[in-house]
Amino acid sequence: MNLRNFLIVVISVGGSFASSAQSNLLNAKTPEEIGLKSAAQLIADNDKPLSYGYVHDRDILMGKTVWEVIDLNEKINFPLYFPIDAANIGPDRRSLYDVLTTAIRNGEITEVYSDSYFNTKKSYNDIESSLSRIDTTDVGREQVNAGQSVSEEYILRSDLTAQDVAKYYIKGYWYFDKRQSEMKYRLLGICPITPDVYSMNSEQKDYIELFWIFFPSAREVLHKAKAFNDSNSAMPISFDQILNSRRFNSVIYKEENVYGDRAIDEYMKDNSQNQLLESLRIKEKIRDFESDMWNY
């Protein structure tokens, strides 16, 4: 390849990465047609989440439930965090937090709970009080005490946004399928971790579990929502694919155990290094089971 052809290839590849390509971008005649697919394209795509196969309890040779934390400060986890402000990008690219909260508000996701054991359901009205805070200034309080209505300028409103999400908790099940002789993972729940809206303006923020979603019930919504694909912007990847294929980095913070599923930091206190080592020990214990199956 001569120098001229090499430069053409480099420029072409660089241009494809720099552009914010979307579906039907190269076939659109007007900007409104970008992102739209014809009926024939939709049928050809057969765009549905890959369904889980049936697994009988007798086929599970080993099973272990673990809880993990996904830190959104890590670069590999950025597709779950960005964009934090999609106003200037368009509705096709949103953060995972915006996808989940919008789907709950619209009634597309209904299996929402207050804990990771999915015992107590939560409606959007229950969640809404944790998403925003309405307060008044001192002048507004004086108006209330004087029996007057509070002026709009003295009302303070704080809303949680995608920018405020610090982590995600996930709950999943590792199991060894003896029919396929393979260790597998099934994601069961996901939970955004955000500051308590009443501590957002303080120096020491209190972080809370906002809500838990039973993951299998949200797969349709998460499959339609696309995250940015850094390798090829014309082929975005769905949040369902990211989470099911474990394209993220996480750390185990709890496993099911005889002590009431106590967390690692409950029996290894004030020592972050030992907590991380314990998390790695649990992960290796699960991996070793599959490896030991092939040792005689």
Secondary structure as the mmCIF struct_conf table of DSSP 4:
data_model
#
loop_
_struct_conf.conf_type_id
_struct_conf.id
_struct_conf.beg_label_comp_id
_struct_conf.beg_label_asym_id
_struct_conf.beg_label_seq_id
_struct_conf.end_label_comp_id
_struct_conf.end_label_asym_id
_struct_conf.end_label_seq_id
HELX_RH_AL_P HELX_RH_AL_P1 LEU A 3 ALA A 18
BEND BEND1 SER A 19 SER A 19
TURN_TY1_P TURN_TY1_P1 SER A 23 ASN A 27
BEND BEND2 LYS A 29 THR A 30
HELX_RH_3T_P HELX_RH_3T_P1 PRO A 31 GLU A 33
TURN_TY1_P TURN_TY1_P2 ILE A 34 GLY A 35
HELX_RH_AL_P HELX_RH_AL_P2 ALA A 39 ASP A 45
TURN_TY1_P TURN_TY1_P3 ASN A 46 ASN A 46
HELX_LH_PP_P HELX_LH_PP_P1 PRO A 49 TYR A 54
HELX_RH_3T_P HELX_RH_3T_P2 ASP A 57 ASP A 59
STRN STRN1 ILE A 60 ASP A 71
TURN_TY1_P TURN_TY1_P4 LEU A 72 ASN A 73
BEND BEND3 GLU A 74 GLU A 74
HELX_RH_3T_P HELX_RH_3T_P3 LYS A 75 ASN A 77
HELX_RH_AL_P HELX_RH_AL_P3 PHE A 78 TYR A 81
BEND BEND4 ILE A 84 ILE A 84
TURN_TY1_P TURN_TY1_P5 ALA A 87 ILE A 89
TURN_TY1_P TURN_TY1_P6 PRO A 91 ASP A 92
STRN STRN2 ARG A 93 ARG A 93
HELX_RH_AL_P HELX_RH_AL_P4 LEU A 96 ARG A 105
TURN_TY1_P TURN_TY1_P7 ASN A 106 GLY A 107
BEND BEND5 GLU A 108 GLU A 108
STRN STRN3 VAL A 112 TYR A 113
BEND BEND6 SER A 114 ASP A 115
TURN_TY1_P TURN_TY1_P8 SER A 116 TYR A 117
BEND BEND7 THR A 120 THR A 120
STRN STRN4 LYS A 121 LYS A 121
HELX_RH_AL_P HELX_RH_AL_P5 TYR A 124 LEU A 131
STRN STRN5 SER A 132 THR A 136
HELX_RH_AL_P HELX_RH_AL_P6 ASP A 138 ASN A 145
TURN_TY1_P TURN_TY1_P9 ALA A 146 GLY A 147
HELX_LH_PP_P HELX_LH_PP_P2 GLN A 148 SER A 151
HELX_RH_3T_P HELX_RH_3T_P4 GLU A 152 TYR A 154
STRN STRN6 ILE A 155 ASP A 159
HELX_RH_3T_P HELX_RH_3T_P5 ALA A 162 ASP A 164
STRN STRN7 LYS A 167 ASP A 177
TURN_TY1_P TURN_TY1_P10 LYS A 178 SER A 181
STRN STRN8 GLU A 182 PRO A 195
HELX_RH_3T_P HELX_RH_3T_P6 VAL A 197 SER A 199
TURN_TY1_P TURN_TY1_P11 MET A 200 ASN A 201
BEND BEND8 SER A 202 GLN A 204
HELX_LH_PP_P HELX_LH_PP_P3 LYS A 205 ASP A 206
STRN STRN9 TYR A 207 GLU A 209
STRN STRN10 TRP A 212 PHE A 214
HELX_RH_3T_P HELX_RH_3T_P7 PHE A 215 ALA A 218
HELX_RH_AL_P HELX_RH_AL_P7 ARG A 219 LYS A 224
BEND BEND9 ALA A 225 ALA A 225
STRN STRN11 LYS A 226 ALA A 227
BEND BEND10 ASP A 230 SER A 231
TURN_TY1_P TURN_TY1_P12 SER A 233 ALA A 234
BEND BEND11 MET A 235 MET A 235
STRN STRN12 ILE A 237 SER A 238
HELX_RH_AL_P HELX_RH_AL_P8 PHE A 239 ASN A 244
TURN_TY1_P TURN_TY1_P13 SER A 245 ARG A 246
BEND BEND12 PHE A 248 PHE A 248
STRN STRN13 VAL A 251 GLU A 255
TURN_TY1_P TURN_TY1_P14 VAL A 258 GLY A 260
BEND BEND13 ASP A 261 ASP A 261
STRN STRN14 ALA A 263 ALA A 263
HELX_RH_AL_P HELX_RH_AL_P9 ILE A 264 TYR A 267
BEND BEND14 MET A 268 MET A 268
TURN_TY1_P TURN_TY1_P15 LYS A 269 ASP A 270
HELX_RH_AL_P HELX_RH_AL_P10 SER A 272 ASP A 292
TURN_TY1_P TURN_TY1_P16 MET A 293 TRP A 294
#
